Amino acid sequence: MSRTIAVLGGTGPEGFGLAVRWALAGETVIIGSRDAKRAQEAADKIRQRAGANANVSGRENLAACALADLLVLTIPFEGHATLLKQLKPALRPGSIVVDATVPLAASVGGRVSRTLGIWQGSAAQQTAELVPSGVSVVAGFQNVGADILNAEGPVDCDVIVCSDDIEAGKTVRTLAAKIPGVRAIDGGKLENARILEHITALLIGLNLRHKGHSGIRITGLPPGAYAGQ
Amino acid sequence: MSRTIAVLGGTGPEGFGLAVRWALAGETVIIGSRDAKRAQEAADKIRQRAGANANVSGRENLAACALADLLVLTIPFEGHATLLKQLKPALRPGSIVVDATVPLAASVGGRVSRTLGIWQGSAAQQTAELVPSGVSVVAGFQNVGADILNAEGPVDCDVIVCSDDIEAGKTVRTLAAKIPGVRAIDGGKLENARILEHITALLIGLNLRHKGHSGIRITGLPPGAYAGQ
């Protein structure tokens, strides 16, 4: 049975796009937001797209966290550490925190095509430091742009998933592969999340320069390396 | 008319693979090496693959540099700064130095799937600091693996090219697009080279984990963003 997915920051374009895709795939999704009313409005919008029977609801972030043990962080980096500190008492051992956050320099008034240096190596590794022990952190979805997720049709992008917890990584790859077009790839340990975060800055730069909605595909791996199609 | 290309470190697998591909495309290529004899042997091997009429010769690195104004660096990072300091008196204004070097931690006994932090931001930016003024530095080819270049058939990989010199970047994109299968993409300023270098570490990790020869493709850009096919 699939776990309930709480998308924290799910009223923003990236989280909304992921929530739509998972709702369309039949998953149970809770939109989390600082503001419960905005979360419910986003859930209503998702039902309009995914059908009235879609299992989508909206809650304040902490309430969403209490109802799910698979949490996806899609928040701007400036709110990253603060949210994690708020969530800490609500995070239960065995939960998975999927971090899609990218530490763009825009968080501190810089460019969207540059990243900040994170002491721990990446936003996802910062997350690993901020969650209670027994909670697994998985990095993924940084390179699938909101515009692509919110458009119709298959997503022409691979999702590389990094984690120090092999089972949690597998769970998240299965979840990624539910998005049509996405192939999920095991990208190794959580420390590699820094590369995924940097790739996002490159893709944003390409989008600005070439007026596109870029993504990446990994070529040349044997078929068994890809989950999904 | 195409410029003569000197591939410094061209006896190593990455440089050799690029030299073969350009020789096959009809370019004039000089293999540079610390050892002129080894350079000539590599040139002989390339002629065996690309045909007896291929314009390929082998020289000691400095001699190669004297005969070409388009230099491609494909040397291990541990020899990077030293070679550039040796080359400096031989580099003429108007020359282009293409840097494909990746600062893998293996250079100092660490892992091939990790990079070193470079003070200037990337190996390519270190190069920019070490060349005389008037010489343009272009970053590219980091993400096209030697095994892929040395295999037969088209290369299933895009080449992202970064430079602060727009014309030099264009020249190198044209050169990249001469490799069958490669699409060359303007990746913006040289500072973005750090991301290309990091991607190589990710791809090496994927190769080790999944037993493949991985590369990347950028999806979702308008056709005009890609040179080549």
Interface residues (C-beta under 8 A of the other chain):
Chain A: S113 R114 G145 I148 D156 C157 I160 I185 D186 G187 G188 E191 N192 R194 I195 L196 H198 I199 A201 L202 L203 G205 L206 R209 H210 K211 G212 H213 S214 G215 I216 R217 I218 T219 G220 L221 P222 G224 A225
Chain B: S113 R114 G145 I148 D156 C157 I160 I185 D186 G187 G188 E191 N192 R194 I195 L196 H198 I199 A201 L202 L203 G205 L206 R209 H210 K211 G212 H213 S214 G215 I216 R217 I218 T219 G220 L221 P222 G224 A225
